[in-house]
């Protein structure tokens, strides 16, 4: 059995960055230019919130730790919602979380919606399957 990591643990982030680099040339150009900060709260195995960012302004999807200075929006979500979105790819759970007030958007929400409008291709689906495979339950 291959090694698994808790979602958003240091080991998981390192493995996700390695996986993302492996697929760098297979991920299509994002449908919209967006610079977005992300805050994940209520992480059971961390004492603090996780600050990250998503940047497509250079024509490719870059996901990194830390916050950008100039952004279109900031997305704040709890751990379970982030896990549903990024690991399980459960859009129904994400919609339920949105309507339950667990997703907060500060800024241009239309850019977030446009970013999600492009259906994932087979390479992206494969990448997410591999991401799920090294994500531990819990």
CORHU-V58709 format. One record per pair of residues at least 12 apart in sequence whose C-alpha atoms are under 7 Angstrom apart, sorted by the first residue. I is the first residue (numbers start at 1). GAP is how many residues later the second one is. D is the distance in Angstrom with one decimal. If there is no record, write none. Layout:
BEGIN
I/GAP/D
I/GAP/D
END
This chain:
BEGIN
3/131/6.4
4/130/4.3
4/131/5.3
4/132/5.1
5/129/6.2
5/130/5.1
5/131/5.1
6/129/5.8
6/130/5.0
6/132/7.0
7/128/5.8
7/129/6.9
16/115/6.7
26/97/6.3
27/96/6.9
27/97/6.3
29/30/5.6
29/31/5.4
30/26/6.5
30/29/6.5
30/30/6.2
30/31/6.5
30/85/6.9
31/83/6.9
31/84/6.1
31/87/6.7
32/79/7.0
32/82/6.4
32/83/5.9
33/23/5.1
33/24/4.6
34/21/5.9
34/22/5.3
34/23/5.7
34/38/6.3
34/77/6.3
35/19/6.0
35/20/4.5
35/21/6.4
35/22/6.5
35/36/4.8
35/37/5.4
36/17/5.5
36/18/5.2
36/19/6.3
36/35/5.4
36/36/5.9
36/37/5.1
36/38/5.5
37/15/5.9
37/16/4.3
37/17/6.4
37/30/5.6
37/31/6.4
37/34/6.8
37/36/6.5
37/37/4.6
37/38/6.2
38/13/5.9
38/14/5.0
38/15/5.4
38/36/5.7
38/37/4.8
38/38/5.8
39/12/4.8
39/13/6.4
39/36/6.3
39/37/4.6
39/38/6.4
40/36/5.9
40/37/5.1
40/38/5.3
40/39/5.8
41/36/6.2
41/37/4.6
41/38/5.8
42/36/5.7
42/37/5.6
43/36/5.3
51/14/6.1
51/15/5.1
51/16/6.2
52/12/5.6
52/13/4.1
52/14/4.5
52/15/5.5
53/12/6.1
53/13/6.3
53/14/5.6
53/15/6.6
72/35/5.9
72/36/5.8
73/32/6.7
73/33/5.4
73/34/4.1
73/35/5.5
73/36/7.0
74/31/5.8
74/32/5.1
74/33/6.4
75/29/5.8
75/30/4.8
75/31/6.5
76/27/5.9
76/28/5.1
76/29/6.6
77/25/6.0
77/26/4.9
77/27/6.5
78/24/6.5
81/13/6.2
81/16/6.5
87/41/6.8
87/44/6.7
87/45/5.4
88/44/6.9
END
